[in-house]
Amino acid sequence: MSGHDSKYFSTTKKGEIPELKEELNSQHRDSQDPNPLIRALAVRTMGCIRVDKITEYLCDPLQRCLKDDDPYVRKTAAVCVAKLYDINAELVEDRGFLESLKDLISDNNPMVVANAVAALAEIQEHSSRPIFEITSHTLSKLLTALNECTEWGQVFILDALSRYKAADAREAENIVERITPRLQHANCAVVLSAVKMILLQMELISSTDVVRNLCKKMAPPLVTLLSAEPEIQYVALRNINLIVQKRPTILAHEIKVFFCKYNDPIYVKMEKLEIMIKLASDRNIDQVLLEFKEYATEVDVDFVRRAVRAIGRCAIKLDRAAERCISVLLELIKIKVNYVVQEAIIVIKDIFRRYPNMYESIIATLCESLDTLDEPEAKASMIWIIGEYAERIDNADELLESFLESFPEEPPQVQLQLLTATVKLFLKKPTEGPQQMIQVVLNNATVETDNPDLRDRAYIYWRLLSTDPEAAKDVVLAEKPVISDDSNQLDPSLLDELLANIATLSSVYHKPPDAFVTRAKTASQRTEDDDYPDGNEKGYSANVGDGGASPSTSSSSVPYTAARRPSPAQVMPAPASPVPDLLGDLIGLDNNAMVPADPPAMPSGPPLPILLPASTGQGLQISAQLARQDGQIFYSLMFENNSQITLDGFMIQFNKNSFGLAAAGPLQVPPLAPGAAARTLLPMVLFQNMSPGPPSSLLQVAVKNNQQPVWYFNDKILLHVFFSEDGRMERTSFLETWRSLPDSNEVLKEFPGIMVGSAETTMDRLAASNVFFIAKRKHANQDVLYFSAKIPRGIPFLIELTTVIGNPGLKCATKTPNPELAPLFFEAIETLLKI
């Protein structure tokens, strides 16, 4: 290590605290500047300093700005009140800011009104008691401001108005009349917010003529949304999916706009398909079936499967169209495309359930495709058909016998159907052939299997057949309930809740907000230590003092919530030492104030590998390891101070590496007194600073503090911390992916020292690290287990483990689009199986 290393941690900045101090000696003056832009910027800046101890300092300038002559200052101050409420709710209520916000609703400037509404709505979300209630008087003012607001101001006001419940049908009609012009707006968000408002008010309108006219008015703007770019189309389609479940007449005559175009992205095509099923009727079914038939000949396999299944769903939904749907399915079966045939058999089984004893004449055509079936769901469907109609199929025993040859290797879904179908055959045709078959099946299902569901069902059948065959008939051959159409699958109460959240993420996810958003804690629950400014230097993660702002996390598919925040560093007890009150000094409250440090908690968690021993680090010992928690990657670190001096100002940096791992937030380590230790979780992001060359597990780390030189150490990247929670694959998808990858992408490695004592234990152990079980089969005396996993950027790993349970030796094969990652993958599997 050269003497020049310290330059990487040096900075010419004075630090954030002196800068903030200087700004607050100037911003208070700026809030009274003659220039309204400067006044607004001053109060906006002070509102962004999220520190509880300076909120009192902010109150006087904010109160002046809320009553400022200039509307730009007033609208900025309105937003600042919501920020202040998030920091200190009690202060906002005591100083009368809520009343001032409510007064701004009567402001003569529409943008001030819009910002006041947005601020009150946000405050209401974080409060358990009613803060913002719209009265008939407030309603009139908001509807007036709606005509003059900017587009996002209109969205704020419309969303607020959607919470208002009209007193009667007349008032609801008046509201809708004022809202309807917003349907012609160019902004998609305004259109969807207006649609939401109208749909909610329509619940109170009793006149069928008015409702019919409103439905006609809403159709054109919704259709217009489908001419936008694909991303907006998708959002619009997800919202339309909800709307047509509640009010199908709105778009009943517009089904053609949902026909798929050749260049539509797959996610748009899938949504259009769902809506077409919901809008299908006896009047338009011929057009719809022609479209579905054409889609079933496209190249995208998933889309083709959905199209075939859509034909079956239409048959189940529309009684009078069922025969036409079956004719289309038979035409598709004749083209002999394997996955089309299999999907058709699956939906025909459902059609038989919906219309028993009506279309059995097509069974002979289905049996012609028996040899091509290789997907579990298709096999199970065909076996169900054979068992259900065994008395009408002359060679039913021969057909079932062809499946019995591979019974032990079949997945549980197929085994269960084979068992039941064979029992049905025996009860309907108790001849010598079925008798022998039932013995073989019951023996396989009770003695040769370790599946408890299969084994229990087989024992029940065995007991029924041996004691009372007539009772067995009553149970196994009982009349089955007719299945119904599932195209409107949402529960009515859930649908109403989602419609009330149109134009939000809730309507895109089709989940209520509480299902994917955890509310952050309110200001009243915060402690003073929640928000501390830090002296972070560019390119490094650092900490200052006992606290530290919550680190930012990497981007994710779900919103950042309080539940995702990593806990701050846990500190072992050390002699209490006075800590300077930096915030008190910042705003000049008491430069000599000292706050005693409370005895903190003991560090917890499993032991970490020592990467920098105390003998090398001049008394500082660092243990660390990558870890995955709640779907995010962290660097778990343990700092132990075995020196004779207090260590503080810890910073960390990672060298370029194969996965671009870098710190996503500040390193939260408080000052360490002699003999003290602290453990912390550092959030990490991927693909930030990637190194060239083949993948490597090497992770080079540099750590420094204010009292010691830079310490360098090496860590190992464990691939299994990247295994994501969405790595589970359906069996059919697993098979298709395995076949689609070339043989050159399959890599094999043997582990002679690993012994699998129990298949179930291995499945559980791997599942805990997001390696998901797919299937199991016997090959000679060996057990073969199949798993799937996925790492970021959607890279799958298809895994085949072959072993003899209870004996040393394991063979692992993996197929992946990136076979160069196989060595790292095998290291991860070996680590997981040796735990």
TAPE-V591454 format. One record per backbone hydrogen bond with DSSP energy under -1.0 kcal/mol. CO is the residue of the C=O (numbers start at 1). NH is the residue of the N-H. E is the energy in kcal/mol with one decimal. If there is no record, write none. Layout:
# TAPE-V591454
{{CO NH E} {CO NH E}}
This chain:
# TAPE-V591454
{{2 5 -1.4} {4 7 -1.6} {5 8 -1.9} {6 9 -1.4} {15 19 -1.4} {16 20 -2.9} {17 21 -2.4} {18 22 -2.2} {19 23 -2.4} {20 24 -2.8} {21 25 -1.3} {23 26 -1.2} {23 27 -3.8} {26 30 -2.0} {27 31 -1.6} {29 32 -1.9} {30 33 -1.8} {35 39 -2.0} {36 40 -2.5} {37 41 -2.4} {38 42 -2.2} {39 43 -2.0} {40 44 -2.3} {41 45 -2.5} {42 46 -2.2} {43 47 -1.7} {48 50 -1.3} {49 51 -2.1} {51 54 -1.5} {52 55 -1.5} {55 59 -1.1} {58 62 -2.0} {59 63 -2.6} {60 64 -2.0} {61 65 -2.2} {62 66 -2.0} {65 68 -1.2} {70 74 -1.8} {71 75 -2.7} {72 76 -1.6} {73 77 -2.3} {74 78 -2.0} {75 79 -1.3} {76 80 -1.6} {77 81 -1.5} {79 83 -1.5} {80 84 -2.5} {81 85 -2.4} {82 86 -1.5} {84 88 -3.1} {88 92 -1.6} {89 93 -2.0} {90 94 -2.5} {91 95 -2.4} {92 97 -1.9} {96 100 -1.7} {97 101 -2.4} {98 102 -2.4} {99 103 -2.0} {100 104 -1.4} {103 106 -1.6} {104 107 -1.8} {109 113 -1.8} {110 114 -2.6} {111 115 -2.3} {112 116 -2.3} {113 117 -2.5} {114 118 -2.5} {115 119 -2.5} {116 120 -2.5} {117 121 -2.5} {118 122 -2.0} {119 123 -2.3} {120 124 -2.4} {121 125 -1.5} {124 127 -1.2} {135 139 -2.8} {136 140 -1.6} {137 141 -1.3} {138 142 -2.4} {139 143 -2.5} {140 144 -1.8} {141 145 -2.3} {142 146 -1.7} {145 148 -1.4} {150 154 -2.2} {151 155 -1.6} {152 156 -2.1} {153 157 -2.2} {154 158 -2.9} {155 159 -2.5} {156 160 -1.9} {157 161 -2.8} {158 162 -1.6} {160 163 -1.5} {161 164 -2.0} {168 172 -2.0} {169 173 -2.3} {170 174 -2.0} {171 175 -2.5} {172 176 -2.4} {173 177 -2.2} {174 178 -1.6} {175 179 -1.6} {176 180 -2.6} {179 182 -2.4} {180 183 -2.2} {181 184 -1.5} {182 185 -1.7} {187 191 -1.9} {188 192 -2.6} {189 193 -2.2} {190 194 -2.4} {191 195 -2.5} {192 196 -2.4} {193 197 -2.2} {194 198 -2.5} {195 199 -2.8} {196 200 -2.1} {197 201 -2.0} {198 202 -2.2} {201 204 -1.7} {207 211 -2.1} {208 212 -2.5} {209 213 -2.3} {210 214 -2.3} {211 215 -2.2} {212 216 -1.8} {213 217 -2.0} {214 218 -1.9} {215 219 -1.1} {218 222 -1.5} {219 223 -2.3} {220 224 -2.4} {221 225 -1.4} {223 226 -1.3} {224 227 -2.0} {225 228 -1.3} {229 233 -2.4} {230 234 -2.6} {231 235 -1.9} {232 236 -2.8} {233 237 -3.1} {234 238 -2.4} {235 239 -1.8} {236 240 -2.9} {237 241 -2.5} {239 243 -2.2} {240 244 -2.9} {242 246 -1.3} {243 247 -3.7} {247 250 -1.6} {251 254 -1.6} {254 257 -1.5} {255 258 -1.6} {256 259 -1.7} {261 264 -1.5} {265 269 -2.2} {266 270 -2.4} {267 271 -1.3} {268 272 -2.5} {269 273 -2.3} {270 274 -1.8} {271 275 -2.1} {272 276 -2.5} {273 277 -1.8} {274 278 -1.7} {275 279 -2.0} {276 280 -1.0} {281 285 -1.4} {284 288 -2.1} {285 289 -2.8} {286 290 -1.8} {287 291 -1.9} {288 292 -2.7} {289 293 -2.6} {290 294 -1.7} {291 295 -2.6} {292 296 -1.8} {294 297 -1.6} {295 298 -1.9} {300 304 -2.4} {301 305 -2.5} {302 306 -2.2} {303 307 -2.3} {304 308 -2.5} {305 309 -2.6} {306 310 -2.2} {307 311 -1.6} {308 312 -1.5} {309 313 -2.1} {310 314 -2.2} {311 315 -1.9} {312 316 -2.0} {313 317 -2.0} {314 318 -2.8} {319 322 -1.2} {321 325 -2.2} {322 326 -2.3} {323 327 -2.0} {324 328 -1.8} {325 329 -2.1} {326 330 -2.5} {327 331 -1.9} {328 332 -1.9} {329 333 -2.1} {330 334 -1.6} {333 336 -1.5} {337 341 -2.7} {338 342 -2.4} {339 343 -1.9} {340 344 -2.4} {341 345 -2.2} {342 346 -1.7} {343 347 -2.0} {344 348 -2.3} {345 349 -1.8} {346 350 -1.1} {347 351 -2.0} {348 352 -2.5} {349 353 -1.6} {350 354 -2.0} {351 355 -2.9} {359 362 -1.5} {360 363 -1.9} {362 366 -1.7} {363 367 -2.4} {366 369 -1.6} {367 370 -1.5} {369 372 -1.1} {370 373 -1.2} {375 379 -2.7} {376 380 -2.9} {377 381 -2.1} {378 382 -2.4} {379 383 -2.6} {380 384 -2.1} {381 385 -2.1} {382 386 -2.3} {383 387 -2.6} {384 388 -2.9} {385 389 -2.0} {389 392 -1.4} {393 396 -1.5} {395 399 -2.2} {396 400 -2.4} {397 401 -2.1} {398 402 -1.5} {400 404 -1.6} {403 406 -1.2} {404 407 -1.7} {406 410 -1.0} {411 415 -2.2} {412 416 -2.7} {413 417 -1.4} {414 418 -2.7} {415 419 -2.4} {416 420 -2.2} {417 421 -3.0} {418 422 -2.4} {419 423 -1.9} {420 424 -2.4} {421 425 -2.5} {422 426 -2.3} {423 427 -2.3} {424 428 -2.2} {425 429 -3.0} {429 431 -3.0} {431 435 -1.8} {432 436 -2.1} {433 437 -2.1} {434 438 -2.6} {435 439 -1.5} {436 440 -2.0} {437 441 -2.7} {438 442 -2.5} {439 443 -2.1} {440 444 -2.5} {441 445 -2.7} {442 446 -1.3} {443 447 -2.6} {451 455 -2.4} {452 456 -2.6} {453 457 -2.1} {454 458 -2.3} {455 459 -2.2} {456 460 -2.1} {457 461 -2.5} {458 462 -2.7} {459 463 -2.5} {460 464 -2.5} {461 465 -3.0} {462 466 -2.0} {463 467 -1.7} {464 468 -2.4} {468 472 -1.9} {469 473 -1.9} {470 474 -2.1} {471 475 -1.8} {472 476 -3.2} {473 477 -2.1} {491 495 -2.9} {492 496 -2.3} {493 497 -1.8} {494 498 -2.4} {495 499 -2.5} {496 500 -1.5} {498 501 -1.2} {499 502 -1.2} {501 504 -1.1} {505 509 -3.0} {506 510 -1.6} {506 511 -1.4} {512 515 -2.1} {513 516 -1.5} {513 517 -1.9} {522 525 -1.5} {523 526 -1.1} {527 530 -1.8} {537 540 -2.2} {541 652 -1.3} {561 564 -1.5} {562 565 -1.4} {570 679 -2.5} {579 595 -2.0} {580 582 -1.6} {581 585 -1.9} {582 586 -1.9} {583 587 -1.7} {584 589 -2.5} {590 593 -1.8} {593 581 -1.4} {595 579 -1.7} {609 624 -1.9} {612 622 -2.1} {613 616 -1.0} {613 617 -2.1} {614 619 -2.7} {617 620 -2.1} {619 642 -3.1} {621 640 -2.4} {622 611 -2.3} {622 612 -2.2} {623 638 -2.9} {625 636 -2.4} {627 634 -3.1} {629 632 -1.6} {632 629 -2.8} {633 684 -2.4} {634 627 -2.7} {635 682 -2.1} {636 625 -1.8} {637 680 -2.4} {638 623 -2.3} {639 678 -2.5} {640 621 -2.6} {641 675 -2.6} {647 672 -3.5} {648 706 -2.9} {651 704 -1.9} {652 541 -1.5} {653 702 -2.8} {657 660 -1.3} {657 691 -1.8} {659 687 -2.9} {660 688 -2.3} {662 685 -2.8} {667 669 -1.2} {672 647 -2.5} {673 676 -2.4} {676 641 -2.8} {677 572 -3.2} {678 639 -3.2} {679 570 -2.8} {680 637 -2.6} {682 635 -2.6} {683 664 -3.1} {685 662 -2.0} {689 657 -1.4} {697 717 -3.6} {699 715 -3.2} {700 655 -2.6} {701 713 -2.1} {702 653 -2.3} {703 711 -3.4} {704 651 -2.5} {711 703 -2.6} {713 701 -2.7} {715 699 -2.4} {718 721 -1.7} {719 722 -2.1} {724 727 -1.1} {730 734 -2.8} {731 735 -2.6} {732 736 -2.5} {733 737 -2.6} {734 738 -2.7} {735 739 -2.4} {736 740 -2.1} {737 741 -1.4} {742 745 -2.0} {743 746 -1.9} {745 816 -1.0} {747 814 -2.5} {749 812 -3.1} {751 754 -1.3} {754 809 -2.3} {756 806 -3.1} {758 762 -2.0} {759 763 -2.5} {760 764 -2.5} {761 765 -2.5} {762 766 -2.5} {763 767 -2.7} {764 768 -1.7} {766 769 -1.3} {766 771 -2.2} {767 770 -1.9} {772 788 -2.1} {775 786 -2.7} {777 784 -3.0} {779 782 -2.5} {782 779 -2.8} {783 803 -2.2} {784 777 -2.3} {785 801 -3.1} {786 774 -3.5} {786 775 -1.0} {787 799 -2.8} {788 772 -2.7} {789 797 -2.9} {790 724 -3.2} {791 795 -1.3} {795 791 -2.4} {797 789 -1.7} {798 815 -2.3} {799 787 -2.1} {800 813 -2.7} {801 785 -3.0} {802 811 -2.6} {803 783 -3.3} {804 807 -2.5} {810 751 -3.6} {811 802 -2.7} {812 749 -2.6} {813 800 -2.9} {814 747 -2.7} {815 798 -2.6} {818 821 -2.2} {819 822 -1.8} {821 825 -2.2} {822 826 -2.9} {823 827 -1.9} {824 828 -1.9} {825 829 -2.6} {826 830 -2.7} {827 831 -2.2} {828 832 -2.4} {829 833 -2.5} {830 834 -1.2}}
